[in-house]
Amino acid sequence: MELQIEATTVFERNFDALERKVPYIINQGGTRSSKTYSLCQLVILECLNNSGTIVNVIRKNLSTLKKSVI
């Protein structure tokens, strides 16, 4: 099955980092930098292509993590 998705530059850079086996990928940017959308696409694609993948989503503050990521 072939997936076709519209991707941003943020997605492309993160996808490239995953292919190069970069151990940590850190994303920073403004409110409208497409981080959330692009990273959700990337996590879904990674999990579909690699069963058993473990994904950790972290933020600097626990309270912020609870409000936004969970």
All heavy atoms as TSV, in Angstrom:
chain	resi	resn	atom	element	x	y	z
A	1	MET	N	N	0.847	-1.178	0.000
A	1	MET	CA	C	0.000	0.000	0.000
A	1	MET	C	C	0.890	1.238	0.000
A	1	MET	O	O	1.852	1.318	0.745
A	1	MET	CB	C	-0.897	-0.013	1.237
A	1	MET	CG	C	-1.781	1.199	1.331
A	1	MET	SD	S	-3.018	1.116	2.630
A	1	MET	CE	C	-2.037	1.389	4.070
A	2	GLU	N	N	0.557	2.200	-0.806
A	2	GLU	CA	C	1.324	3.425	-0.892
A	2	GLU	C	C	0.519	4.573	-0.307
A	2	GLU	O	O	-0.642	4.775	-0.644
A	2	GLU	CB	C	1.661	3.733	-2.345
A	2	GLU	CG	C	2.521	4.950	-2.505
A	2	GLU	CD	C	2.896	5.196	-3.953
A	2	GLU	OE1	O	3.193	4.226	-4.662
A	2	GLU	OE2	O	2.854	6.366	-4.369
A	3	LEU	N	N	1.140	5.315	0.611
A	3	LEU	CA	C	0.489	6.468	1.215
A	3	LEU	C	C	0.972	7.733	0.532
A	3	LEU	O	O	2.165	7.886	0.277
A	3	LEU	CB	C	0.829	6.567	2.701
A	3	LEU	CG	C	0.284	5.492	3.615
A	3	LEU	CD1	C	0.817	5.689	5.017
A	3	LEU	CD2	C	-1.229	5.535	3.631
A	4	GLN	N	N	0.045	8.609	0.246
A	4	GLN	CA	C	0.408	9.918	-0.280
A	4	GLN	C	C	-0.106	10.962	0.695
A	4	GLN	O	O	-1.311	11.020	0.953
A	4	GLN	CB	C	-0.197	10.136	-1.661
A	4	GLN	CG	C	0.400	9.243	-2.717
A	4	GLN	CD	C	-0.131	9.581	-4.103
A	4	GLN	OE1	O	-0.985	10.432	-4.268
A	4	GLN	NE2	N	0.388	8.886	-5.094
A	5	ILE	N	N	0.810	11.748	1.244
A	5	ILE	CA	C	0.417	12.768	2.198
A	5	ILE	C	C	1.004	14.110	1.783
A	5	ILE	O	O	2.054	14.176	1.150
A	5	ILE	CB	C	0.866	12.425	3.631
A	5	ILE	CG1	C	2.382	12.272	3.697
A	5	ILE	CG2	C	0.187	11.172	4.132
A	5	ILE	CD1	C	2.914	12.118	5.096
A	6	GLU	N	N	0.308	15.162	2.132
A	6	GLU	CA	C	0.851	16.501	1.951
A	6	GLU	C	C	1.708	16.783	3.172
A	6	GLU	O	O	1.272	16.581	4.300
A	6	GLU	CB	C	-0.272	17.524	1.837
A	6	GLU	CG	C	-1.082	17.389	0.564
A	6	GLU	CD	C	-2.111	18.484	0.423
A	6	GLU	OE1	O	-1.882	19.595	0.917
A	6	GLU	OE2	O	-3.149	18.203	-0.185
A	7	ALA	N	N	2.919	17.220	2.936
A	7	ALA	CA	C	3.839	17.401	4.053
A	7	ALA	C	C	4.473	18.789	4.023
A	7	ALA	O	O	4.686	19.366	2.953
A	7	ALA	CB	C	4.931	16.339	3.999
A	8	THR	N	N	4.777	19.262	5.214
A	8	THR	CA	C	5.446	20.556	5.356
A	8	THR	C	C	6.954	20.346	5.451
A	8	THR	O	O	7.438	19.215	5.541
A	8	THR	CB	C	4.973	21.260	6.636
A	8	THR	OG1	O	5.379	20.471	7.759
A	8	THR	CG2	C	3.464	21.450	6.646
A	9	THR	N	N	7.672	21.427	5.472
A	9	THR	CA	C	9.122	21.368	5.645
A	9	THR	C	C	9.479	20.739	6.988
A	9	THR	O	O	10.458	20.005	7.094
A	9	THR	CB	C	9.724	22.786	5.571
A	9	THR	OG1	O	9.254	23.415	4.384
A	9	THR	CG2	C	11.229	22.751	5.538
A	10	VAL	N	N	8.676	21.023	8.002
A	10	VAL	CA	C	8.912	20.447	9.330
A	10	VAL	C	C	8.851	18.924	9.243
A	10	VAL	O	O	9.713	18.218	9.772
A	10	VAL	CB	C	7.891	20.979	10.365
A	10	VAL	CG1	C	8.034	20.279	11.695
A	10	VAL	CG2	C	8.038	22.486	10.534
A	11	PHE	N	N	7.851	18.402	8.563
A	11	PHE	CA	C	7.733	16.953	8.380
A	11	PHE	C	C	8.955	16.414	7.649
A	11	PHE	O	O	9.544	15.421	8.063
A	11	PHE	CB	C	6.460	16.604	7.604
A	11	PHE	CG	C	6.354	15.145	7.286
A	11	PHE	CD1	C	5.757	14.275	8.178
A	11	PHE	CD2	C	6.871	14.623	6.107
A	11	PHE	CE1	C	5.659	12.909	7.895
A	11	PHE	CE2	C	6.785	13.280	5.808
A	11	PHE	CZ	C	6.170	12.429	6.707
A	12	GLU	N	N	9.322	17.051	6.548
A	12	GLU	CA	C	10.442	16.582	5.729
A	12	GLU	C	C	11.744	16.513	6.530
A	12	GLU	O	O	12.476	15.534	6.454
A	12	GLU	CB	C	10.646	17.504	4.514
A	12	GLU	CG	C	9.457	17.582	3.584
A	12	GLU	CD	C	9.231	16.336	2.771
A	12	GLU	OE1	O	10.152	15.507	2.647
A	12	GLU	OE2	O	8.118	16.183	2.239
A	13	ARG	N	N	12.027	17.548	7.335
A	13	ARG	CA	C	13.261	17.559	8.123
A	13	ARG	C	C	13.246	16.470	9.188
A	13	ARG	O	O	14.249	15.807	9.434
A	13	ARG	CB	C	13.476	18.918	8.767
A	13	ARG	CG	C	13.978	19.954	7.767
A	13	ARG	CD	C	14.242	21.263	8.437
A	13	ARG	NE	N	12.935	21.903	8.582
A	13	ARG	CZ	C	12.706	22.992	9.272
A	13	ARG	NH1	N	13.662	23.581	9.925
A	13	ARG	NH2	N	11.514	23.514	9.333
A	14	ASN	N	N	12.102	16.268	9.825
A	14	ASN	CA	C	12.002	15.228	10.843
A	14	ASN	C	C	12.063	13.836	10.230
A	14	ASN	O	O	12.677	12.932	10.787
A	14	ASN	CB	C	10.717	15.402	11.653
A	14	ASN	CG	C	10.840	16.498	12.672
A	14	ASN	OD1	O	11.477	16.323	13.703
A	14	ASN	ND2	N	10.250	17.638	12.389
A	15	PHE	N	N	11.433	13.655	9.078
A	15	PHE	CA	C	11.476	12.374	8.375
A	15	PHE	C	C	12.916	12.035	7.997
A	15	PHE	O	O	13.372	10.904	8.177
A	15	PHE	CB	C	10.578	12.418	7.138
A	15	PHE	CG	C	10.480	11.112	6.422
A	15	PHE	CD1	C	9.658	10.104	6.904
A	15	PHE	CD2	C	11.214	10.880	5.272
A	15	PHE	CE1	C	9.568	8.877	6.247
A	15	PHE	CE2	C	11.136	9.670	4.608
A	15	PHE	CZ	C	10.304	8.662	5.095
A	16	ASP	N	N	13.635	13.032	7.499
A	16	ASP	CA	C	15.035	12.842	7.136
A	16	ASP	C	C	15.864	12.445	8.364
A	16	ASP	O	O	16.710	11.552	8.295
A	16	ASP	CB	C	15.591	14.117	6.508
A	16	ASP	CG	C	17.031	13.980	6.100
A	16	ASP	OD1	O	17.346	13.046	5.339
A	16	ASP	OD2	O	17.857	14.810	6.547
A	17	ALA	N	N	15.601	13.087	9.493
A	17	ALA	CA	C	16.330	12.761	10.724
A	17	ALA	C	C	16.049	11.329	11.165
A	17	ALA	O	O	16.950	10.616	11.620
A	17	ALA	CB	C	15.952	13.741	11.830
A	18	LEU	N	N	14.806	10.884	11.019
A	18	LEU	CA	C	14.464	9.495	11.362
A	18	LEU	C	C	15.197	8.512	10.458
A	18	LEU	O	O	15.702	7.492	10.925
A	18	LEU	CB	C	12.958	9.259	11.228
A	18	LEU	CG	C	12.095	9.561	12.428
A	18	LEU	CD1	C	10.632	9.281	12.102
A	18	LEU	CD2	C	12.517	8.789	13.646
A	19	GLU	N	N	15.248	8.811	9.178
A	19	GLU	CA	C	15.945	7.923	8.241
A	19	GLU	C	C	17.442	7.832	8.560
A	19	GLU	O	O	18.046	6.794	8.370
A	19	GLU	CB	C	15.750	8.401	6.806
A	19	GLU	CG	C	14.378	8.095	6.262
A	19	GLU	CD	C	14.272	8.399	4.788
A	19	GLU	OE1	O	14.909	9.368	4.303
A	19	GLU	OE2	O	13.553	7.667	4.101
A	20	ARG	N	N	18.015	8.927	9.054
A	20	ARG	CA	C	19.436	8.935	9.390
A	20	ARG	C	C	19.685	8.388	10.797
A	20	ARG	O	O	20.794	8.394	11.280
A	20	ARG	CB	C	20.009	10.353	9.279
A	20	ARG	CG	C	20.077	10.836	7.846
A	20	ARG	CD	C	20.714	12.217	7.715
A	20	ARG	NE	N	19.858	13.258	8.274
A	20	ARG	CZ	C	20.202	14.040	9.301
A	20	ARG	NH1	N	21.354	13.927	9.878
A	20	ARG	NH2	N	19.362	14.956	9.738
A	21	LYS	N	N	18.623	7.911	11.449
A	21	LYS	CA	C	18.710	7.309	12.782
A	21	LYS	C	C	19.226	8.279	13.846
A	21	LYS	O	O	19.975	7.911	14.730
A	21	LYS	CB	C	19.598	6.058	12.766
A	21	LYS	CG	C	19.212	5.027	11.737
A	21	LYS	CD	C	18.033	4.231	12.185
A	21	LYS	CE	C	17.830	3.071	11.228
A	21	LYS	NZ	N	16.501	2.798	10.902
A	22	VAL	N	N	18.826	9.546	13.740
A	22	VAL	CA	C	19.185	10.538	14.754
A	22	VAL	C	C	18.489	10.130	16.050
A	22	VAL	O	O	17.277	9.903	16.059
A	22	VAL	CB	C	18.749	11.952	14.303
A	22	VAL	CG1	C	18.969	12.970	15.394
A	22	VAL	CG2	C	19.475	12.348	13.033
A	23	PRO	N	N	19.224	10.010	17.179
A	23	PRO	CA	C	18.616	9.481	18.399
A	23	PRO	C	C	17.580	10.403	19.053
A	23	PRO	O	O	16.631	9.930	19.660
A	23	PRO	CB	C	19.801	9.255	19.336
A	23	PRO	CG	C	20.891	10.113	18.815
A	23	PRO	CD	C	20.651	10.250	17.344
A	24	TYR	N	N	17.748	11.707	18.919
A	24	TYR	CA	C	16.805	12.655	19.511
A	24	TYR	C	C	16.458	13.710	18.483
A	24	TYR	O	O	17.335	14.232	17.798
A	24	TYR	CB	C	17.397	13.355	20.740
A	24	TYR	CG	C	17.784	12.405	21.830
A	24	TYR	CD1	C	19.105	12.018	22.005
A	24	TYR	CD2	C	16.825	11.872	22.678
A	24	TYR	CE1	C	19.466	11.134	22.994
A	24	TYR	CE2	C	17.175	10.981	23.681
A	24	TYR	CZ	C	18.501	10.622	23.829
A	24	TYR	OH	O	18.845	9.745	24.814
A	25	ILE	N	N	15.178	14.023	18.394
A	25	ILE	CA	C	14.718	15.071	17.491
A	25	ILE	C	C	13.984	16.098	18.333
A	25	ILE	O	O	13.018	15.769	19.011
A	25	ILE	CB	C	13.786	14.506	16.403
A	25	ILE	CG1	C	14.496	13.427	15.590
A	25	ILE	CG2	C	13.277	15.627	15.501
A	25	ILE	CD1	C	13.584	12.655	14.664
A	26	ILE	N	N	14.469	17.321	18.299
A	26	ILE	CA	C	13.883	18.394	19.095
A	26	ILE	C	C	13.278	19.406	18.138
A	26	ILE	O	O	13.924	19.847	17.192
A	26	ILE	CB	C	14.946	19.063	19.989
A	26	ILE	CG1	C	15.527	18.020	20.946
A	26	ILE	CG2	C	14.346	20.241	20.742
A	26	ILE	CD1	C	16.731	18.484	21.710
A	27	ASN	N	N	12.023	19.761	18.385
A	27	ASN	CA	C	11.331	20.727	17.542
A	27	ASN	C	C	10.956	21.950	18.352
A	27	ASN	O	O	10.357	21.834	19.423
A	27	ASN	CB	C	10.064	20.105	16.953
A	27	ASN	CG	C	10.378	19.150	15.843
A	27	ASN	OD1	O	10.338	19.529	14.688
A	27	ASN	ND2	N	10.714	17.922	16.186
A	28	GLN	N	N	11.314	23.115	17.838
A	28	GLN	CA	C	10.939	24.372	18.448
A	28	GLN	C	C	10.314	25.229	17.362
A	28	GLN	O	O	10.628	25.078	16.189
A	28	GLN	CB	C	12.170	25.109	18.985
A	28	GLN	CG	C	12.815	24.458	20.180
A	28	GLN	CD	C	14.039	25.239	20.626
A	28	GLN	OE1	O	15.082	25.107	20.021
A	28	GLN	NE2	N	13.878	26.049	21.642
A	29	GLY	N	N	9.470	26.138	17.769
A	29	GLY	CA	C	8.899	27.042	16.781
A	29	GLY	C	C	7.690	27.750	17.324
A	29	GLY	O	O	7.217	27.461	18.423
A	30	GLY	N	N	7.201	28.661	16.540
A	30	GLY	CA	C	6.050	29.457	16.943
A	30	GLY	C	C	4.754	28.669	16.894
A	30	GLY	O	O	4.714	27.488	16.541
A	31	THR	N	N	3.699	29.373	17.205
A	31	THR	CA	C	2.375	28.766	17.291
A	31	THR	C	C	1.926	28.153	15.974
A	31	THR	O	O	1.313	27.109	15.945
A	31	THR	CB	C	1.347	29.824	17.727
A	31	THR	OG1	O	1.805	30.407	18.941
A	31	THR	CG2	C	-0.011	29.217	17.952
A	32	ARG	N	N	2.242	28.752	14.873
A	32	ARG	CA	C	1.758	28.278	13.570
A	32	ARG	C	C	2.869	27.667	12.718
A	32	ARG	O	O	2.852	27.768	11.502
A	32	ARG	CB	C	1.096	29.427	12.821
A	32	ARG	CG	C	-0.090	29.979	13.568
A	32	ARG	CD	C	-1.000	30.719	12.635
A	32	ARG	NE	N	-2.147	31.222	13.353
A	32	ARG	CZ	C	-3.315	30.617	13.379
A	32	ARG	NH1	N	-3.481	29.488	12.735
A	32	ARG	NH2	N	-4.315	31.133	14.036
A	33	SER	N	N	3.806	26.984	13.354
A	33	SER	CA	C	4.939	26.424	12.604
A	33	SER	C	C	4.691	25.001	12.109
A	33	SER	O	O	5.586	24.383	11.580
A	33	SER	CB	C	6.198	26.468	13.461
A	33	SER	OG	O	6.066	25.635	14.584
A	34	SER	N	N	3.522	24.464	12.312
A	34	SER	CA	C	3.078	23.131	11.872
A	34	SER	C	C	3.724	21.982	12.642
A	34	SER	O	O	3.704	20.847	12.191
A	34	SER	CB	C	3.284	22.934	10.363
A	34	SER	OG	O	4.602	22.548	10.067
A	35	LYS	N	N	4.272	22.256	13.817
A	35	LYS	CA	C	4.916	21.202	14.607
A	35	LYS	C	C	3.936	20.080	14.937
A	35	LYS	O	O	4.222	18.918	14.681
A	35	LYS	CB	C	5.491	21.769	15.911
A	35	LYS	CG	C	6.630	22.714	15.751
A	35	LYS	CD	C	7.142	23.219	17.088
A	35	LYS	CE	C	6.111	23.748	18.029
A	35	LYS	NZ	N	5.491	25.017	17.681
A	36	THR	N	N	2.818	20.413	15.507
A	36	THR	CA	C	1.863	19.403	15.961
A	36	THR	C	C	1.375	18.551	14.797
A	36	THR	O	O	1.413	17.319	14.859
A	36	THR	CB	C	0.670	20.067	16.669
A	36	THR	OG1	O	1.158	20.813	17.783
A	36	THR	CG2	C	-0.322	19.026	17.154
A	37	TYR	N	N	0.914	19.176	13.745
A	37	TYR	CA	C	0.374	18.463	12.586
A	37	TYR	C	C	1.441	17.575	11.956
A	37	TYR	O	O	1.222	16.391	11.694
A	37	TYR	CB	C	-0.165	19.477	11.579
A	37	TYR	CG	C	-0.921	18.872	10.441
A	37	TYR	CD1	C	-2.273	18.549	10.572
A	37	TYR	CD2	C	-0.297	18.612	9.231
A	37	TYR	CE1	C	-2.980	17.981	9.522
A	37	TYR	CE2	C	-0.990	18.041	8.174
A	37	TYR	CZ	C	-2.335	17.732	8.327
A	37	TYR	OH	O	-3.026	17.167	7.299
A	38	SER	N	N	2.625	18.146	11.731
A	38	SER	CA	C	3.705	17.405	11.075
A	38	SER	C	C	4.196	16.241	11.924
A	38	SER	O	O	4.459	15.150	11.412
A	38	SER	CB	C	4.867	18.345	10.771
A	38	SER	OG	O	4.473	19.332	9.866
A	39	LEU	N	N	4.322	16.459	13.216
A	39	LEU	CA	C	4.815	15.395	14.091
A	39	LEU	C	C	3.783	14.291	14.267
A	39	LEU	O	O	4.143	13.117	14.382
A	39	LEU	CB	C	5.268	15.959	15.425
A	39	LEU	CG	C	6.496	16.870	15.317
A	39	LEU	CD1	C	6.823	17.507	16.657
A	39	LEU	CD2	C	7.686	16.132	14.773
A	40	CYS	N	N	2.509	14.640	14.262
A	40	CYS	CA	C	1.466	13.604	14.305
A	40	CYS	C	C	1.535	12.735	13.058
A	40	CYS	O	O	1.446	11.510	13.137
A	40	CYS	CB	C	0.081	14.230	14.434
A	40	CYS	SG	S	-0.306	14.802	16.088
A	41	GLN	N	N	1.712	13.367	11.897
A	41	GLN	CA	C	1.872	12.601	10.652
A	41	GLN	C	C	3.070	11.667	10.751
A	41	GLN	O	O	2.991	10.503	10.371
A	41	GLN	CB	C	2.100	13.543	9.468
A	41	GLN	CG	C	0.897	14.262	8.976
A	41	GLN	CD	C	1.250	15.159	7.804
A	41	GLN	OE1	O	2.184	15.945	7.860
A	41	GLN	NE2	N	0.486	15.035	6.732
A	42	LEU	N	N	4.161	12.189	11.264
A	42	LEU	CA	C	5.393	11.420	11.354
A	42	LEU	C	C	5.262	10.239	12.315
A	42	LEU	O	O	5.685	9.131	12.012
A	42	LEU	CB	C	6.536	12.330	11.803
A	42	LEU	CG	C	7.926	11.753	11.713
A	42	LEU	CD1	C	8.296	11.499	10.267
A	42	LEU	CD2	C	8.922	12.695	12.347
A	43	VAL	N	N	4.649	10.468	13.459
A	43	VAL	CA	C	4.469	9.394	14.448
A	43	VAL	C	C	3.572	8.303	13.884
A	43	VAL	O	O	3.874	7.115	14.001
A	43	VAL	CB	C	3.899	9.957	15.767
A	43	VAL	CG1	C	3.416	8.843	16.676
A	43	VAL	CG2	C	4.948	10.800	16.482
A	44	ILE	N	N	2.493	8.688	13.225
A	44	ILE	CA	C	1.586	7.704	12.634
A	44	ILE	C	C	2.303	6.897	11.559
A	44	ILE	O	O	2.222	5.665	11.529
A	44	ILE	CB	C	0.325	8.393	12.057
A	44	ILE	CG1	C	-0.530	8.935	13.200
A	44	ILE	CG2	C	-0.473	7.436	11.175
A	44	ILE	CD1	C	-1.622	9.889	12.761
A	45	LEU	N	N	3.038	7.574	10.691
A	45	LEU	CA	C	3.777	6.888	9.632
A	45	LEU	C	C	4.825	5.942	10.206
A	45	LEU	O	O	4.961	4.806	9.760
A	45	LEU	CB	C	4.438	7.924	8.720
A	45	LEU	CG	C	5.134	7.409	7.484
A	45	LEU	CD1	C	4.145	6.693	6.565
A	45	LEU	CD2	C	5.806	8.554	6.746
A	46	GLU	N	N	5.546	6.389	11.198
A	46	GLU	CA	C	6.580	5.560	11.829
A	46	GLU	C	C	5.964	4.308	12.464
A	46	GLU	O	O	6.493	3.208	12.328
A	46	GLU	CB	C	7.339	6.384	12.875
A	46	GLU	CG	C	8.455	5.651	13.547
A	46	GLU	CD	C	9.629	5.315	12.643
A	46	GLU	OE1	O	9.742	5.871	11.538
A	46	GLU	OE2	O	10.452	4.470	13.050
A	47	CYS	N	N	4.852	4.470	13.150
A	47	CYS	CA	C	4.198	3.326	13.801
A	47	CYS	C	C	3.620	2.349	12.773
A	47	CYS	O	O	3.644	1.139	12.992
A	47	CYS	CB	C	3.114	3.811	14.754
A	47	CYS	SG	S	3.769	4.652	16.226
A	48	LEU	N	N	3.101	2.871	11.665
A	48	LEU	CA	C	2.582	1.991	10.617
A	48	LEU	C	C	3.692	1.182	9.953
A	48	LEU	O	O	3.509	0.018	9.618
A	48	LEU	CB	C	1.851	2.810	9.545
A	48	LEU	CG	C	0.488	3.367	9.920
A	48	LEU	CD1	C	-0.018	4.313	8.828
A	48	LEU	CD2	C	-0.519	2.254	10.159
A	49	ASN	N	N	4.850	1.808	9.776
A	49	ASN	CA	C	5.959	1.155	9.086
A	49	ASN	C	C	6.808	0.270	9.986
A	49	ASN	O	O	7.521	-0.594	9.491
A	49	ASN	CB	C	6.860	2.194	8.420
A	49	ASN	CG	C	6.205	2.822	7.213
A	49	ASN	OD1	O	5.404	2.192	6.538
A	49	ASN	ND2	N	6.532	4.062	6.945
A	50	ASN	N	N	6.766	0.482	11.280
A	50	ASN	CA	C	7.638	-0.251	12.200
A	50	ASN	C	C	6.864	-0.676	13.441
A	50	ASN	O	O	6.776	0.083	14.410
A	50	ASN	CB	C	8.828	0.627	12.616
A	50	ASN	CG	C	9.632	1.087	11.424
A	50	ASN	OD1	O	10.206	0.290	10.714
A	50	ASN	ND2	N	9.639	2.389	11.195
A	51	SER	N	N	6.308	-1.882	13.411
A	51	SER	CA	C	5.580	-2.349	14.585
A	51	SER	C	C	6.552	-2.468	15.753
A	51	SER	O	O	7.729	-2.770	15.580
A	51	SER	CB	C	4.915	-3.696	14.304
A	51	SER	OG	O	5.901	-4.678	14.072
A	52	GLY	N	N	6.072	-2.183	16.926
A	52	GLY	CA	C	6.915	-2.233	18.118
A	52	GLY	C	C	7.641	-0.925	18.396
A	52	GLY	O	O	8.441	-0.842	19.322
A	53	THR	N	N	7.364	0.106	17.597
A	53	THR	CA	C	7.999	1.404	17.797
A	53	THR	C	C	7.521	2.009	19.112
A	53	THR	O	O	6.339	1.979	19.424
A	53	THR	CB	C	7.653	2.365	16.640
A	53	THR	OG1	O	8.171	1.830	15.445
A	53	THR	CG2	C	8.227	3.743	16.862
A	54	ILE	N	N	8.446	2.545	19.871
A	54	ILE	CA	C	8.117	3.241	21.113
A	54	ILE	C	C	8.268	4.731	20.869
A	54	ILE	O	O	9.299	5.188	20.371
A	54	ILE	CB	C	9.037	2.793	22.264
A	54	ILE	CG1	C	8.818	1.314	22.536
A	54	ILE	CG2	C	8.797	3.639	23.512
A	54	ILE	CD1	C	9.794	0.727	23.530
A	55	VAL	N	N	7.239	5.495	21.207
A	55	VAL	CA	C	7.243	6.937	20.987
A	55	VAL	C	C	7.137	7.632	22.336
A	55	VAL	O	O	6.241	7.318	23.128
A	55	VAL	CB	C	6.059	7.362	20.084
A	55	VAL	CG1	C	6.015	8.863	19.917
A	55	VAL	CG2	C	6.128	6.663	18.745
A	56	ASN	N	N	8.045	8.561	22.604
A	56	ASN	CA	C	7.990	9.378	23.815
A	56	ASN	C	C	7.718	10.816	23.409
A	56	ASN	O	O	8.425	11.374	22.580
A	56	ASN	CB	C	9.319	9.330	24.577
A	56	ASN	CG	C	9.590	7.969	25.138
A	56	ASN	OD1	O	8.789	7.417	25.862
A	56	ASN	ND2	N	10.736	7.411	24.783
A	57	VAL	N	N	6.678	11.396	23.974
A	57	VAL	CA	C	6.363	12.796	23.730
A	57	VAL	C	C	6.579	13.519	25.046
A	57	VAL	O	O	5.961	13.175	26.062
A	57	VAL	CB	C	4.908	12.974	23.247
A	57	VAL	CG1	C	4.578	14.439	23.031
A	57	VAL	CG2	C	4.678	12.174	21.976
A	58	ILE	N	N	7.469	14.506	25.039
A	58	ILE	CA	C	7.796	15.199	26.283
A	58	ILE	C	C	7.706	16.703	26.096
A	58	ILE	O	O	7.760	17.210	24.978
A	58	ILE	CB	C	9.210	14.821	26.780
A	58	ILE	CG1	C	10.252	15.172	25.728
A	58	ILE	CG2	C	9.282	13.352	27.116
A	58	ILE	CD1	C	11.667	14.991	26.201
A	59	ARG	N	N	7.556	17.390	27.216
A	59	ARG	CA	C	7.582	18.844	27.245
A	59	ARG	C	C	8.409	19.268	28.442
A	59	ARG	O	O	8.660	18.479	29.343
A	59	ARG	CB	C	6.176	19.405	27.349
A	59	ARG	CG	C	5.391	19.171	26.060
A	59	ARG	CD	C	4.224	20.059	25.928
A	59	ARG	NE	N	4.634	21.458	25.845
A	59	ARG	CZ	C	3.896	22.390	25.289
A	59	ARG	NH1	N	2.752	22.083	24.761
A	59	ARG	NH2	N	4.293	23.635	25.259
A	60	LYS	N	N	8.800	20.507	28.440
A	60	LYS	CA	C	9.655	21.029	29.499
A	60	LYS	C	C	8.968	20.963	30.869
A	60	LYS	O	O	9.595	20.625	31.864
A	60	LYS	CB	C	10.049	22.466	29.174
A	60	LYS	CG	C	11.031	23.066	30.127
A	60	LYS	CD	C	11.443	24.453	29.654
A	60	LYS	CE	C	12.442	25.062	30.611
A	60	LYS	NZ	N	12.858	26.400	30.170
A	61	ASN	N	N	7.684	21.271	30.917
A	61	ASN	CA	C	6.946	21.287	32.186
A	61	ASN	C	C	5.855	20.220	32.199
A	61	ASN	O	O	5.120	20.061	31.221
A	61	ASN	CB	C	6.289	22.656	32.411
A	61	ASN	CG	C	7.306	23.758	32.488
A	61	ASN	OD1	O	8.283	23.657	33.223
A	61	ASN	ND2	N	7.109	24.820	31.711
A	62	LEU	N	N	5.731	19.528	33.325
A	62	LEU	CA	C	4.712	18.475	33.448
A	62	LEU	C	C	3.312	19.038	33.305
A	62	LEU	O	O	2.463	18.431	32.656
A	62	LEU	CB	C	4.862	17.743	34.789
A	62	LEU	CG	C	3.861	16.617	35.058
A	62	LEU	CD1	C	3.976	15.524	34.000
A	62	LEU	CD2	C	4.083	16.032	36.436
A	63	SER	N	N	3.047	20.200	33.889
A	63	SER	CA	C	1.701	20.773	33.811
A	63	SER	C	C	1.323	21.091	32.366
A	63	SER	O	O	0.202	20.869	31.930
A	63	SER	CB	C	1.589	22.032	34.672
A	63	SER	OG	O	2.507	23.014	34.240
A	64	THR	N	N	2.280	21.565	31.588
A	64	THR	CA	C	2.046	21.846	30.176
A	64	THR	C	C	1.818	20.559	29.404
A	64	THR	O	O	0.968	20.492	28.514
A	64	THR	CB	C	3.234	22.619	29.574
A	64	THR	OG1	O	3.553	23.720	30.408
A	64	THR	CG2	C	2.919	23.115	28.199
A	65	LEU	N	N	2.559	19.532	29.742
A	65	LEU	CA	C	2.395	18.226	29.110
A	65	LEU	C	C	0.991	17.694	29.332
A	65	LEU	O	O	0.315	17.263	28.405
A	65	LEU	CB	C	3.428	17.231	29.664
A	65	LEU	CG	C	3.325	15.806	29.159
A	65	LEU	CD1	C	3.828	15.722	27.729
A	65	LEU	CD2	C	4.109	14.877	30.044
A	66	LYS	N	N	0.529	17.771	30.568
A	66	LYS	CA	C	-0.808	17.267	30.888
A	66	LYS	C	C	-1.896	18.031	30.164
A	66	LYS	O	O	-2.891	17.455	29.748
A	66	LYS	CB	C	-1.047	17.337	32.395
A	66	LYS	CG	C	-0.259	16.325	33.181
A	66	LYS	CD	C	-0.550	16.434	34.665
A	66	LYS	CE	C	0.211	15.390	35.467
A	66	LYS	NZ	N	-0.049	15.511	36.910
A	67	LYS	N	N	-1.711	19.343	29.991
A	67	LYS	CA	C	-2.731	20.157	29.336
A	67	LYS	C	C	-2.765	19.987	27.816
A	67	LYS	O	O	-3.799	20.138	27.198
A	67	LYS	CB	C	-2.483	21.638	29.655
A	67	LYS	CG	C	-2.749	22.011	31.078
A	67	LYS	CD	C	-2.414	23.466	31.324
A	67	LYS	CE	C	-2.555	23.818	32.784
A	67	LYS	NZ	N	-2.103	25.189	33.063
A	68	SER	N	N	-1.621	19.690	27.230
A	68	SER	CA	C	-1.576	19.705	25.773
A	68	SER	C	C	-1.383	18.347	25.116
A	68	SER	O	O	-2.088	18.018	24.178
A	68	SER	CB	C	-0.471	20.652	25.302
A	68	SER	OG	O	0.778	20.177	25.757
A	69	VAL	N	N	-0.450	17.565	25.569
A	69	VAL	CA	C	-0.116	16.317	24.872
A	69	VAL	C	C	-1.113	15.227	25.181
A	69	VAL	O	O	-1.589	14.538	24.289
A	69	VAL	CB	C	1.322	15.867	25.217
A	69	VAL	CG1	C	1.636	14.528	24.571
A	69	VAL	CG2	C	2.314	16.915	24.774
A	70	ILE	N	N	-1.432	15.037	26.421
A	70	ILE	CA	C	-2.332	13.956	26.807
A	70	ILE	C	C	-3.720	14.236	26.266
A	70	ILE	O	O	-4.332	13.429	25.660
A	70	ILE	CB	C	-2.381	13.780	28.337
A	70	ILE	CG1	C	-0.988	13.364	28.813
A	70	ILE	CG2	C	-3.413	12.763	28.748
A	70	ILE	CD1	C	-0.807	13.329	30.301
